[in-house]
């Protein structure tokens, strides 16, 4: 796509026109923008005018009203300065709705501005009946073509949904697998690289208790780490150039909370259901439903009394506070006119905060010195204790599954009450489906349920190892926050220049070890209870099978039944003897025994 467009200044010649381009879908391989540009420049030259600006609307549907388009709309509303008309490659570039195109055309006509399109001789004269009719027919043709495209896409989407195949772009964490290059999608699989990245983000957000790790801070972290955002990651997968766009917190939250992360086939933001009323699953889930529910709760908007997460990368931002007024310290970076080192300082009095009116002189210390003091204290007090990682355990997920089944069952029941399953065949399907859901709910309720919780997991190394392995000060700051470090800086001359508070290392180590042991115990207890329940269910099925065998007829009964059947067959044969050859030849056989013979036999 061309970034440098050929334009000239507005000179009042009466033919200073705006080039109008539009495209519903832009890809790296399309030539449409360049083709439209060439056609517009040629049409402007043929009509003796020149282009003063371009109104390029990419990724804009033809059904959008021209007045509402982001680039073309301001020109129509008179917000962009003087111009004498517009030039487009075709009428459908103005729009694909006949009413909107005609309204735009009459607006241009009434304001004395020209409409020029490639392939039409001269400007469109909407005062002329022939030109007006042709302009209207071109607009109608564009509208009919748009509706045909919409109908074709809708039918294709419906067919893909019914067959359980994806039609939209792949969700982050997944990739489309094609058996041949540029072939149809064969199946969906986990994208190992993206899956590891997004799972790490989910784990960091769920394990955070400080309120300082959010979707926005994670978006900043991913951008600083040079991890491509979803659009660039998809471009790299397909060999297209990346744009270097940053991560956005809103996009990250959408990935974390979407049901697409459960491996479902999605349509309009909701999972597509199969014939049994369950979501269609295309691939292995990134996490289970219980984890998704926890992510929804964790990323929901809430008031953060601890204050927002610091934006800077300095080690002690959000951890160091003023010993005089109690406000947090800020980073006083090195300016162009100063050769001094960067320092931590209190700005509360300068900012006019009432509580800091007496904060004079404000405490200040260089970043290097204060960071070194805190690092020495941290490694001395905390460095030798075993390192633990806070982990989110989604539990068994039975409660979430039961809730999902109860929702599906209620929806099924509401549909039945609305009369959707009144036919005999549909009623039978409804009963079987409702009974299956009820049975599954009963079985899940019988199983032991381990609720979701957080626990500490040992990593087999010390905190000092983690400190040295940290990639930057932001990661080290998270480690300080995990042990509730708080640094208080007093002015020079104070009895205590720096005061550092942190959790009791031994008590914290004991608590984290106890958390890990309790988690292991709960896992073992759940396994024992599950084995007990499964044994009881197995015994119940065995009793049912035994009862069915006892009620079934035995060998003697079957022999008696077979003997009775043979006796009945013999009696029927005696009452209906086979015809003789003579009877068959003469045609005198009636199929009934002779009365005299029957009497004689009696």
C-alpha positions in Angstrom: 0.0 0.0 0.0 1.4 3.4 -0.9 2.0 5.8 1.9 3.3 8.7 -0.2 0.4 9.9 -2.3 0.6 12.5 -5.1 -1.3 15.7 -4.2 -1.2 19.4 -5.1 -2.3 22.5 -3.2 -5.8 24.0 -3.4 -5.5 26.8 -6.0 -9.1 27.8 -6.6 -9.1 26.6 -10.2 -12.5 25.0 -9.9 -11.1 21.5 -10.4 -9.4 20.9 -7.0 -10.7 17.4 -6.3 -10.5 14.8 -3.5 -9.6 11.3 -4.4 -12.0 8.8 -2.7 -10.8 5.2 -2.1 -12.5 2.5 -0.1 -11.8 -1.2 0.6 -13.8 -3.6 2.8 -10.9 -5.9 3.5 -7.2 -5.1 3.1 -4.5 -7.7 2.9 -0.8 -7.5 2.1 -1.4 -9.2 -1.3 -4.2 -6.9 -2.6 -3.5 -4.5 -5.4 -6.8 -2.7 -5.2 -5.5 0.5 -3.4 -2.8 1.0 -6.0 -5.3 0.2 -8.9 -7.8 2.7 -7.5 -5.1 5.3 -7.2 -4.1 4.9 -10.8 -7.7 5.1 -12.1 -8.4 8.2 -10.0 -5.3 10.0 -11.2 -6.1 9.1 -14.8 -9.8 10.3 -14.5 -8.7 13.6 -12.8 -6.1 14.2 -15.6 -8.6 13.4 -18.4 -11.0 15.9 -16.9 -8.4 18.6 -16.5 -8.3 18.6 -12.7 -5.9 17.6 -9.9 -6.0 15.8 -6.6 -5.5 18.0 -3.5 -6.1 15.2 -0.9 -7.1 11.6 -0.4 -10.0 10.2 1.6 -8.9 6.6 2.1 -11.2 4.4 4.1 -9.7 0.9 4.5 -11.5 -1.9 6.3 -14.8 0.0 5.8 -17.9 -1.7 4.5 -19.6 -0.4 1.5 -22.9 -0.4 3.5 -21.5 2.4 5.7 -23.0 5.8 5.1 -20.5 8.0 3.4 -21.2 10.7 6.0 -20.1 8.3 8.7 -16.9 7.1 7.1 -13.7 8.2 9.0 -11.9 9.8 6.1 -14.6 10.7 3.5 -17.2 11.8 6.1 -15.4 15.0 7.3 -15.1 16.2 3.7 -18.8 15.8 3.1 -19.6 17.5 6.4 -17.4 20.5 5.4 -14.8 20.0 8.1 -11.7 19.7 5.9 -11.6 22.9 4.0 -12.5 23.9 0.4 -12.6 21.5 -2.5 -14.5 21.3 -5.8 -15.6 17.7 -6.0 -14.6 14.1 -5.6 -13.0 11.5 -7.9 -13.5 7.7 -7.4 -12.6 4.6 -9.4 -16.3 3.6 -9.6 -19.6 4.5 -8.1 -19.4 1.5 -5.7 -16.4 3.2 -4.0 -18.7 6.0 -2.9 -21.0 3.3 -1.3 -23.0 0.2 -1.9 -26.3 1.5 -0.6 -28.4 3.1 -3.3 -30.1 5.6 -1.0 -26.8 6.7 0.6 -25.1 7.1 -2.8 -28.0 9.1 -4.3 -28.1 11.3 -1.2 -24.3 11.9 -1.5 -24.7 12.7 -5.2 -27.5 15.2 -4.6 -25.6 16.8 -1.8 -22.6 17.3 -4.2 -24.9 18.5 -6.9 -26.7 21.1 -4.7 -23.4 22.4 -3.4 -22.0 22.8 -6.9 -19.3 20.1 -6.5 -18.5 17.5 -9.2 -18.6 13.7 -9.0 -16.2 12.0 -11.3 -15.7 8.2 -11.7 -13.4 6.3 -14.0 -15.1 5.1 -17.1 -17.6 7.9 -17.2 -17.1 10.7 -19.7 -16.9 13.9 -17.7 -18.5 14.7 -14.4 -21.9 13.2 -13.5 -24.7 15.6 -14.4 -27.5 14.7 -12.0 -29.6 17.5 -13.5 -29.7 15.4 -16.7 -32.3 12.6 -16.6 -30.2 10.2 -18.5 -27.1 10.7 -16.4 -29.2 10.7 -13.2 -30.8 7.4 -14.2 -27.5 5.8 -15.1 -25.9 7.0 -11.8 -28.9 5.5 -9.9 -28.6 2.2 -11.8 -24.9 2.0 -11.0 -25.7 2.6 -7.4 -28.5 -0.1 -7.5 -26.0 -2.6 -9.1 -23.5 -1.9 -6.4 -26.2 -2.5 -3.7 -27.3 -5.8 -5.4 -23.8 -7.0 -5.6 -23.2 -6.2 -1.9 -26.3 -8.1 -0.9 -25.2 -11.1 -3.0 -21.8 -11.0 -1.3 -23.4 -10.8 2.1 -25.8 -13.7 1.3 -23.0 -15.8 -0.1 -20.8 -15.2 3.0 -23.7 -15.9 5.3 -24.4 -19.2 3.6 -20.7 -20.2 3.6 -20.5 -19.3 7.3 -23.6 -21.4 8.1 -22.2 -24.4 6.2 -18.8 -24.1 7.9 -20.5 -23.9 11.3 -22.7 -26.9 10.6 -19.7 -28.9 9.6 -17.7 -27.9 12.7 -15.0 -26.0 10.8 -13.7 -22.5 11.5 -14.2 -19.6 9.1 -12.8 -16.6 11.0 -9.3 -15.8 11.9 -7.6 -18.2 14.4 -7.8 -17.2 18.0 -4.5 -16.3 19.8 -3.0 -19.5 21.1 -4.2 -21.6 18.2 -3.2 -22.2 14.6 -4.8 -23.6 11.5 -3.2 -26.7 10.1 -3.3 -27.1 6.3 -2.2 -30.3 4.7 -1.1 -28.4 1.6 0.1 -24.8 1.3 -2.8 -22.4 0.7 -5.1 -25.3 1.0 -8.3 -25.6 3.1 -8.0 -25.8 6.9 -7.8 -29.5 7.9 -7.9 -29.0 11.7 -7.1 -26.6 14.5 -4.2 -27.2 16.9 -2.5 -25.4 19.7 0.2 -22.9 18.8 2.9 -23.9 21.2 4.6 -20.5 21.3 1.5 -18.4 21.7 -0.1 -20.8 24.1 2.9 -20.7 26.4 2.9 -16.9 26.3 -0.8 -16.5 27.1 -0.8 -19.2 29.8 2.1 -17.4 31.5 0.1 -14.2 31.4 -3.0 -15.9 32.9 -0.9 -17.5 35.7 0.8 -14.2 36.6 -2.6 -12.4 36.8 -4.2 -15.1 38.8 -1.3 -15.5 41.3 -1.0 -11.8 42.0 -2.3 -10.5 45.3 -0.8 -7.0 45.2 -3.1 -5.7 42.5 -0.1 -4.5 40.6 -0.3 -7.1 37.8 -3.2 -6.3 35.5 -4.0 -6.8 31.8 -2.6 -3.3 31.2 0.7 -4.0 32.9 1.0 -7.3 31.2 0.4 -5.6 27.9 3.3 -3.2 28.6 5.5 -6.1 29.7 4.9 -8.1 26.6 5.5 -5.1 24.4 8.8 -4.2 26.1 9.8 -7.9 25.8 9.4 -7.7 22.1 6.7 -10.3 21.9 4.6 -9.8 18.8 0.9 -8.9 19.4 -1.8 -11.2 18.0 -1.9 -9.4 14.6 1.9 -9.5 14.2 2.1 -13.0 15.4 -0.4 -14.1 12.8 1.5 -12.2 10.1 4.7 -14.0 11.1 3.0 -17.4 10.9 1.9 -16.7 7.4 5.2 -15.1 6.2 3.9 -11.5 6.0 5.7 -8.4 7.3 4.9 -7.4 10.9 3.8 -3.9 11.7 5.3 -3.7 15.2 2.1 -2.8 16.9 2.0 -2.8 20.7 -0.1 -5.0 22.9 -3.4 -3.5 24.3 -4.9 -4.4 27.6 -8.4 -4.6 26.1 -7.2 -7.2 23.5 -5.4 -9.2 26.2 -8.5 -9.3 28.4 -10.6 -10.5 25.5 -8.2 -13.4 24.9 -8.1 -14.4 28.5 -11.9 -14.3 29.0 -13.2 -15.6 25.7 -14.6 -19.1 25.4 -12.4 -19.5 22.4 -9.6 -20.3 24.9 -11.6 -23.4 25.8 -11.1 -24.7 22.2 -14.6 -24.1 21.1 -15.9 -23.2 17.6 -17.1 -19.6 18.0 -19.7 -17.6 16.1 -20.6 -14.0 17.0 -18.7 -14.3 20.3 -20.5 -17.4 21.4 -19.7 -21.1 21.1 -21.5 -23.1 18.4 -23.5 -26.0 19.9 -23.7 -29.5 18.6 -26.8 -31.8 18.3 -26.5 -32.7 22.0 -26.6 -29.1 23.0 -22.9 -28.9 24.0 -20.3 -26.5 22.5 -18.3 -27.9 19.6 -14.7 -28.3 20.5 -12.0 -27.9 17.8 -8.8 -28.3 19.8 -7.3 -28.8 23.2 -8.3 -25.9 25.6 -5.7 -23.4 26.8 -7.2 -23.8 30.3 -10.4 -25.2 31.8 -13.8 -23.5 32.4 -13.0 -22.9 36.1 -9.8 -21.0 35.2 -11.7 -18.9 32.7 -14.3 -18.0 35.4 -11.4 -17.0 37.7 -9.9 -14.9 35.0 -13.2 -13.1 34.3 -13.5 -12.3 38.0 -9.8 -11.2 38.3 -9.9 -8.9 35.3 -13.2 -7.3 36.1 -13.1 -3.6 36.8 -12.5 -2.9 40.4 -11.3 -0.2 42.7 -7.6 -0.6 43.6 -7.0 0.8 47.0 -3.3 0.0 46.7 -3.0 2.5 43.9 -2.2 1.8 40.3 0.8 -0.1 39.2 3.9 2.1 38.5 4.7 2.8 34.9 8.4 3.2 35.2 11.1 0.6 35.3 13.0 1.7 38.4 13.4 -0.9 41.1 11.7 0.9 44.0 8.8 2.7 42.3 5.7 1.9 44.3 7.9 0.4 47.1 9.8 3.5 48.4 8.0 6.2 50.4 8.7 9.5 52.1 9.6 9.3 55.8 8.2 12.8 56.4 4.8 12.9 54.7 4.3 9.2 53.8 3.7 9.7 50.0 5.5 7.5 47.5 8.8 8.6 46.0 9.2 9.4 42.3 12.1 9.1 40.0 13.9 12.3 39.3 15.5 11.4 36.0 18.7 13.1 34.7 17.8 16.2 32.6 19.7 17.7 29.7 20.9 20.6 31.9 22.0 18.4 34.8 24.9 16.1 35.1 23.8 14.6 38.4 22.6 11.0 38.8 19.0 10.0 38.7 17.5 9.9 42.2 14.4 9.0 44.2 12.7 12.1 45.6 9.4 13.2 47.2 7.3 15.6 45.0 4.2 15.8 47.3 4.9 19.3 48.6 5.7 20.6 45.1 2.4 19.0 43.8 0.5 20.9 46.6 -0.7 18.0 48.5 -2.1 19.2 51.9 -0.5 16.4 53.9 3.0 17.3 52.6 2.9 21.0 53.5 5.7 20.5 56.1 7.7 18.1 53.9 10.8 20.3 53.7 13.5 19.4 52.8 12.2 16.6 50.7 14.2 13.4 51.1 16.4 12.5 48.1 18.8 9.7 47.4 20.4 8.6 44.2 18.9 5.6 42.5 22.2 3.6 42.5 22.7 4.1 46.3 19.2 3.3 47.4 18.9 0.3 45.1 22.2 -1.1 46.4 21.1 -0.7 50.0 17.8 -2.5 49.3 19.5 -5.2 47.3 22.0 -5.9 50.0 19.3 -6.1 52.7 17.1 -8.3 50.5 19.8 -10.9 49.7 20.9 -10.9 53.4 17.4 -11.4 54.8 15.6 -13.3 52.1 18.2 -14.7 49.7 18.9 -18.0 51.3 15.3 -19.2 51.8 13.8 -21.6 49.3 12.0 -20.0 46.4 8.3 -20.6 46.0 6.0 -19.8 43.2 2.4 -18.8 43.7 0.2 -21.1 41.5 -3.4 -21.1 40.8 -5.1 -24.4 41.1 -8.4 -24.5 39.2 -9.6 -27.5 41.3 -11.6 -30.3 39.8 -13.9 -28.0 37.9 -16.9 -30.1 38.8 -18.8 -27.1 40.2 -18.2 -25.1 36.9 -19.2 -28.1 34.8 -22.4 -28.6 36.9 -23.3 -24.9 36.5 -22.7 -25.2 32.7 -24.9 -28.3 32.5 -27.6 -26.8 34.6 -27.6 -23.7 32.3 -27.9 -26.0 29.2 -30.7 -28.0 30.8 -32.6 -24.8 31.7 -32.2 -23.5 28.2 -33.5 -26.9 26.9 -36.4 -26.8 29.3 -37.3 -23.2 28.3 -37.3 -24.2 24.6 -39.6 -27.1 25.5 -42.0 -24.8 27.3 -41.9 -22.5 24.3 -43.2 -25.4 22.2 -40.0 -26.2 20.2 -40.1 -30.0 21.0 -43.8 -30.8 20.7 -43.4 -33.2 17.8 -43.1 -36.9 18.7 -39.6 -37.3 17.3 -38.4 -34.1 18.9 -40.0 -34.9 22.2 -38.2 -38.2 22.3 -34.9 -36.4 21.6 -35.7 -33.9 24.3 -36.3 -36.6 26.9 -33.1 -38.4 26.1 -31.0 -35.3 26.1 -32.6 -34.0 29.3 -32.1 -37.4 31.0 -28.5 -37.5 29.9 -27.8 -34.1 31.3 -29.5 -35.0 34.6 -27.5 -38.2 34.9 -24.2 -36.4 34.3 -25.1 -33.7 36.9 -25.9 -36.5 39.4 -22.6 -38.3 38.7 -20.6 -35.1 39.0 -22.3 -34.2 42.3 -21.3 -37.6 43.7 -17.6 -37.0 42.9 -15.4 -35.1 45.4 -15.0 -31.5 44.4 -11.8 -29.6 45.1 -12.5 -25.9 44.9 -10.2 -23.5 43.1 -7.4 -21.9 45.3 -4.0 -20.5 45.3 -1.0 -22.4 46.7 2.8 -22.0 46.9 4.9 -24.4 44.9 8.7 -24.9 45.6 10.9 -24.4 42.6 14.0 -26.1 43.9 16.2 -22.9 44.1 16.7 -20.0 46.4 15.3 -16.4 46.2 18.8 -15.2 45.5 18.9 -17.4 42.4 15.7 -15.8 41.2 17.0 -12.3 41.9 20.1 -12.9 39.8 18.2 -14.6 37.0 15.6 -11.7 36.8 15.7 -10.1 33.3 15.2 -6.5 34.6 14.4 -4.3 37.6 10.7 -4.7 36.9 10.9 -8.5 37.6 13.0 -7.8 40.7 10.4 -5.3 41.9 7.8 -8.0 41.7 10.0 -10.2 43.8 10.2 -7.4 46.4 6.5 -7.0 46.4 6.0 -10.7 46.9 7.8 -10.4 50.3 6.0 -7.1 51.2 9.1 -4.9 51.0 8.5 -1.3 52.0 11.3 1.3 51.9 11.0 4.5 53.8 13.5 7.3 53.0 14.1 10.2 55.5 15.9 13.5 54.8 19.7 13.9 55.4 20.6 14.4 59.0 17.8 12.1 60.3 18.7 9.5 62.9 17.5 6.8 60.5 18.2 7.6 56.9 16.6 4.4 55.4 14.2 2.1 57.0 13.3 -1.2 55.3 10.4 -3.4 56.3 9.7 -6.9 55.0 7.9 -10.1 56.0 9.5 -12.4 58.5 11.5 -14.8 56.3 11.2 -17.8 58.5 7.5 -17.4 59.2 6.9 -16.8 55.5 8.9 -19.9 54.5 6.9 -21.9 57.0 3.6 -20.6 55.7 4.5 -21.4 52.1 5.8 -24.8 53.0 2.5 -25.5 54.8 0.5 -24.3 51.8 2.4 -26.7 49.5 1.9 -29.6 52.0 -1.8 -28.8 52.4 -2.2 -28.8 48.6 -0.5 -32.2 48.3 -2.7 -33.6 51.0 -5.9 -32.3 49.4 -4.8 -33.9 46.1 -4.3 -37.3 47.9 -7.6 -37.0 49.7 -9.4 -36.2 46.5 -7.8 -39.2 44.8 -8.9 -41.5 47.6 -12.4 -40.2 47.6 -12.6 -40.5 43.8 -11.4 -44.1 44.0 -14.0 -44.8 46.6 -16.8 -43.3 44.6 -15.7 -45.1 41.4 -15.6 -48.4 43.3 -19.1 -47.8 44.6 -20.4 -46.9 41.1 -18.7 -50.0 39.8 -20.3 -52.2 42.4 -23.7 -50.6 41.7 -23.3 -51.4 38.0 -22.3 -55.0 38.9 -25.4 -55.4 41.0 -27.6 -54.1 38.2 -26.0 -56.5 35.7 -26.5 -59.4 38.2 -30.2 -58.5 38.6 -30.6 -58.3 34.9 -29.1 -61.8 34.5 -31.3 -63.2 37.2 -34.4 -61.9 35.5 -33.3 -63.3 32.2 -34.7 -66.9 31.3 -32.3 -69.8 32.0 -31.2 -72.7 29.7 -34.0 -75.0 30.9 -36.6 -72.3 30.4 -35.3 -71.7 26.9 -35.4 -75.4 26.1 -39.0 -75.6 27.3 -39.9 -72.6 25.2 -38.2 -74.1 22.1 -40.0 -77.5 22.7 -43.3 -75.8 23.0 -42.6 -73.9 19.8 -41.8 -77.1 17.9 -45.0 -78.8 19.3 -47.1 -75.8 18.0 -45.4 -76.1 14.6 -46.1 -79.8 14.4 -49.8 -79.3 15.3 -50.1 -76.6 12.7 -48.6 -79.0 10.1 -51.0 -81.8 11.0 -53.9 -79.4 10.6 -52.6 -78.2 7.2 -51.0 -81.2 5.4 -49.0 -80.7 2.3 -50.8 -81.4 -1.0 -50.1 -84.6 -3.0 -48.6 -84.5 -6.5 -52.0 -85.6 -7.9 -53.9 -82.8 -6.1 -51.4 -80.3 -7.4 -51.8 -81.7 -10.9 -55.6 -81.7 -10.8 -55.8 -78.4 -8.9 -58.2 -80.0 -6.3 -56.2 -79.1 -3.2 -58.1 -76.7 -1.0 -55.6 -76.5 1.8 -58.1 -78.0 4.3 -58.3 -81.7 5.4 -61.1 -83.9 4.1 -64.0 -84.0 6.6 -64.4 -87.7 6.3 -60.7 -88.3 6.8 -60.7 -85.9 9.7 -63.7 -87.8 11.3 -62.0 -91.1 10.6 -58.8 -89.8 12.2 -60.7 -88.7 15.2 
